[in-house]
Amino acid sequence: MRIMIMDGQGGGVGRSLVEALAQACPQAELVAVGTNAMATANMMKGGAVNGATGENAVVYNSGRADVIVGPMGIVMANAMLGEITPRMAEAVSSSEASLFLIPMNRYHATIVGVESKKLTEYIKEAAARIAGLQG
């Protein structure tokens, strides 16, 4: 299974996802895709096998992934202080991959009905659910 982990800004959420997925899905190919070089580098330090940066990397890898995981802003044009281009958001949201979005309160959007948890709890839950797809 090819899992694309996408993040922007400093890549901290993405790195935490990579670390959790490396443990939960040791046979999976983890591909870190950042909106900027710092985010990609940080995710690579977390243990991703491959990494790429920028709009074209998002578009290309969205079409090749079985699973895409990242903060909910990855499907929202202009999220992450403008790092998510409309083309990136479209590629991710149009992908046939299973999407796992981590709720964040920073993107001027609230998902009603989502239980308020710590970020680490969301990351553990996402990793567990993705690991369940393998079986």
N, C-alpha and C positions, 0 to 999 in steps of 0.2 A: 504494500500500500504506500502510495506517495502522499505525504502530508505537507501542505504548504502552510507555513506559519508566516503571517504578514503583520508588520508593525511599522510605525514611523517614529518621529521625534527621537528619543534616546533608545528605543527598542527594549525597554525594561519589561514590559508586559510580554513581548515576543520571546525574550530570553527565558523568562519564567515558564512560558508555555513549552519552549524547546526542552528545557530541563525536565519538566513533568512528563512530556511525551517520550523522551529518550528512555525513561524508566518504565512507563506504562506500555509502550509500543516498541520494544527493542529491535524488532524485525523491520519496522517501517523506515522508509527513506524520508528523512526530514529535510525540507527545503526552506531555508530562511529567505524571505523576500521583503526587503525594506524599501521604504519610500525615500530613504537617504542612506548614505554610506555608514553613518554612525549606528543607525538602527540595525543594519545588516551585520556589521562587525560585532555588535553586542550579542545578537542572536547566534552568530557563529561561535562565540566564546561559550555559549550555553550548550553546544554540542551538535548543532546542525551539520549535516553531511555536506550540503551544497548551499551556496548563497548567491543572491543576485540583487541588484538595486535599480530602482527607477520604474517609470511608467511601463516601458516595454517589457521589463522583467515581470511585472504584475500581470500584464495582459497575456504574455506567453505562458507563464506557469499556471495561471488560472485555468487554462484550457487543458493542462496536462495532469492536474492534481485530482486525487480521489477525495481528498478532504482539504478544506481551507479553514483555518482557525486564526482568530485575531480579535482585537477590540471591535465593538460594533461599528465604530466609525469607518471601517474598511469598506462598507457598502453605502457610505454617505458622501456624495460629492462635496468637496471643500472642507471635510472634517480634518481634524488634527492640524488646526491652524492653516488650512489650505494645502496640506501635503497630499491629500487624497484628491486626485484629479477626477473630473467626471468620467473619463475613460477608464481609470482604475476601478472606480465604484461600479461601473457598468460591467466590466470584465468579471469582477468577483461575484456580483449578484446574478449575472447571467450564466455563470459556470454550472456545469452539470455535477460538480463536486458537492459533497455534503458540506454545508456551512455550519460552523460552530462559532458563534459570536459571543464575546465576553461583554456583558453590560458595563458601561462606563457612564458616569454622569457628566462628563466633560463635553459632550457633543451636542448640547442644546436639545437633546431628545431624551425622553423618559419612556421606558417600556413599562406600561402599566401592568401590574399584576406580578412583576418579577420580584421575588423575595430579595431584600437587601442583605447582602453577604459581604464578607471581606474578599478582596481580590484573590487572595490565595485559595479561598474556598471555591471560587468560580473556576480557577485554573485547574484545581484537582478534579472537580466535577467534569470539566471538559475533557481532560486526559482520560478519565475513567470511561466516559461515554464513547470516545474515539477508540479506545482499546476494545470496547465491546463490539465494534464494527468488524474486527478481525476474525471473530470467532465463529 
